[in-house]
């Protein structure tokens, strides 16, 4: 029997040049840093941009399988609208979704893979749960740390410093 695998990787963020370097867009920054990402054929669909790739499957599974990558362009708080359209079209179950997102509760540069759980006040995750009907999906969390002072909203919408971008580049390689 083939184990459940990830069929959709959703990189949560905000679209537009205004948000490119924001902490809230760390998932998009990670996606863009992947060597293979530049060779993918990104298309507009599902209220965002998506690409698909064929990968070899495990020994007990079929020879090849498709993994879809999605960058919702609905803004973070409505990410679920894009994800649910892709899931519906490709017949992907919630447990086959990997949401890649920023995480305030992890130190900058920390990466954590998590199954299900709470939403931690993250509006992108809240949107996914609302449309998928469950919080039972995978999360790849990129730590952005918490602001020392000031409000969280301003912090997540601020850009990484040059030193922080260097640290993230080291984490991704």
C-alpha positions as CSV (number, residue, x, y, z in Angstrom):
1,X,0.0,0.0,0.0
2,X,1.2,3.5,-0.8
3,X,1.5,5.8,2.2
4,X,-0.3,9.2,2.0
5,X,1.9,11.7,0.3
6,X,1.9,15.4,-0.3
7,X,0.1,16.3,-3.5
8,X,-0.2,20.0,-3.1
9,X,2.4,22.4,-1.7
10,X,0.8,25.8,-1.0
11,X,3.2,28.7,-0.4
12,X,1.2,31.2,1.7
13,X,1.9,34.9,1.2
14,X,0.8,38.2,-0.3
15,X,1.2,39.0,-4.0
16,X,2.7,42.2,-5.4
17,X,6.1,43.9,-5.3
18,X,5.0,45.8,-2.1
19,X,5.1,42.6,-0.1
20,X,8.0,40.7,-1.8
21,X,10.5,41.1,1.1
22,X,8.0,40.9,4.0
23,X,8.3,38.4,6.8
24,X,4.7,37.3,6.0
25,X,6.0,36.3,2.5
26,X,8.8,34.0,3.7
27,X,7.1,31.0,2.1
28,X,7.1,32.7,-1.3
29,X,10.8,33.7,-0.8
30,X,11.6,30.1,0.0
31,X,9.8,28.8,-3.1
32,X,11.7,31.3,-5.2
33,X,15.0,30.2,-3.7
34,X,14.5,26.6,-4.8
35,X,16.7,25.8,-7.7
36,X,14.0,23.8,-9.5
37,X,11.4,26.6,-9.0
38,X,12.9,28.6,-11.8
39,X,12.5,25.8,-14.3
40,X,8.9,25.2,-13.4
41,X,6.2,26.3,-15.9
42,X,4.0,28.5,-13.6
43,X,0.5,29.2,-14.9
44,X,-2.3,31.4,-13.7
45,X,-5.2,29.4,-12.3
46,X,-6.9,28.7,-9.0
47,X,-6.8,32.4,-8.0
48,X,-3.0,32.2,-8.0
49,X,0.0,30.7,-9.9
50,X,0.6,26.9,-9.9
51,X,3.0,24.5,-11.4
52,X,3.2,20.7,-11.5
53,X,6.0,18.3,-11.5
54,X,6.3,14.5,-12.0
55,X,8.4,12.8,-9.3
56,X,9.4,9.2,-8.8
57,X,7.2,7.4,-6.3
58,X,8.2,4.9,-3.6
59,X,8.7,1.2,-4.3
60,X,5.2,0.3,-3.2
61,X,3.6,3.0,-5.3
62,X,3.1,3.7,-8.9
63,X,6.2,4.7,-10.9
64,X,5.5,8.4,-10.9
65,X,3.2,10.8,-9.2
66,X,2.4,14.5,-9.6
67,X,3.0,17.2,-7.1
68,X,1.4,20.6,-7.6
69,X,2.9,23.8,-6.3
70,X,0.6,26.8,-5.6
71,X,1.2,30.5,-4.8
72,X,-2.2,31.9,-3.9
73,X,-2.7,35.4,-5.1
74,X,-5.7,36.1,-2.9
75,X,-3.7,37.7,-0.1
76,X,-2.8,35.7,3.0
77,X,-6.2,36.0,4.7
78,X,-8.0,34.4,1.8
79,X,-5.4,31.7,0.9
80,X,-7.9,29.0,1.4
81,X,-10.0,30.2,-1.6
82,X,-7.1,29.4,-3.9
83,X,-6.1,26.1,-2.2
84,X,-9.6,24.7,-2.2
85,X,-10.0,25.4,-6.0
86,X,-6.7,23.5,-6.7
87,X,-7.7,20.6,-4.3
88,X,-11.1,20.3,-6.0
89,X,-9.7,20.4,-9.5
90,X,-6.9,17.8,-8.8
91,X,-9.0,15.8,-6.3
92,X,-6.6,16.4,-3.4
93,X,-7.6,15.5,0.1
94,X,-6.7,17.9,3.0
95,X,-4.2,15.4,4.4
96,X,-2.3,15.6,1.1
97,X,-1.8,19.4,1.5
98,X,1.4,21.0,2.8
99,X,1.0,24.7,3.7
100,X,4.3,26.5,3.8
101,X,4.0,29.6,6.0
102,X,5.6,32.1,8.4
103,X,5.6,31.3,12.1
104,X,5.9,33.9,14.8
105,X,6.3,31.3,17.6
106,X,9.6,30.0,16.1
107,X,12.9,31.9,16.2
108,X,14.1,33.4,12.9
109,X,15.7,30.7,10.8
110,X,14.0,27.8,12.5
111,X,12.1,25.4,10.3
112,X,9.5,22.9,11.5
113,X,7.3,20.3,9.9
114,X,4.1,19.8,11.7
115,X,0.9,17.7,11.2
116,X,-2.4,19.4,12.1
117,X,-2.8,21.4,15.3
118,X,-3.8,24.9,16.2
119,X,-3.8,27.9,14.0
120,X,-1.7,30.2,16.3
121,X,-3.6,33.2,15.1
122,X,-2.4,32.8,11.6
123,X,-5.0,34.1,9.2
124,X,-3.7,32.1,6.2
125,X,-4.1,28.8,8.2
126,X,-7.5,29.9,9.5
127,X,-8.6,30.4,5.9
128,X,-7.4,26.9,4.9
129,X,-9.2,25.3,7.8
130,X,-12.4,27.2,6.9
131,X,-12.5,26.0,3.3
132,X,-11.0,22.5,3.8
133,X,-13.3,21.9,6.8
134,X,-10.4,20.6,8.9
135,X,-7.0,21.6,10.4
136,X,-5.7,18.2,9.5
137,X,-3.1,19.2,6.9
138,X,0.7,19.4,6.9
139,X,2.5,22.7,7.8
140,X,6.1,23.6,6.9
141,X,6.7,26.5,9.3
142,X,9.4,29.1,8.8
143,X,10.3,30.9,12.0
144,X,10.3,34.7,11.7
145,X,10.4,35.4,15.5
146,X,8.2,37.7,17.5
147,X,8.6,41.5,17.6
148,X,10.3,42.7,20.7
149,X,7.9,45.6,20.8
150,X,5.2,47.1,18.5
151,X,2.3,45.3,17.0
152,X,2.4,41.9,15.2
153,X,0.7,43.1,12.1
154,X,3.3,45.8,11.3
155,X,6.1,43.3,12.1
156,X,4.9,40.5,9.8
157,X,4.4,43.1,7.0
158,X,7.9,44.5,7.5
159,X,10.8,43.4,5.3
160,X,13.7,41.2,6.6
161,X,16.9,43.1,7.3
162,X,20.0,42.3,5.1
163,X,21.4,40.2,7.9
164,X,18.2,38.3,8.3
165,X,18.1,37.6,4.6
166,X,21.6,36.2,4.8
167,X,20.6,33.9,7.7
168,X,17.5,32.7,5.7
169,X,19.6,32.0,2.7
170,X,21.9,29.8,4.8
171,X,18.9,27.9,6.1
172,X,17.5,27.2,2.6
173,X,20.8,25.9,1.2
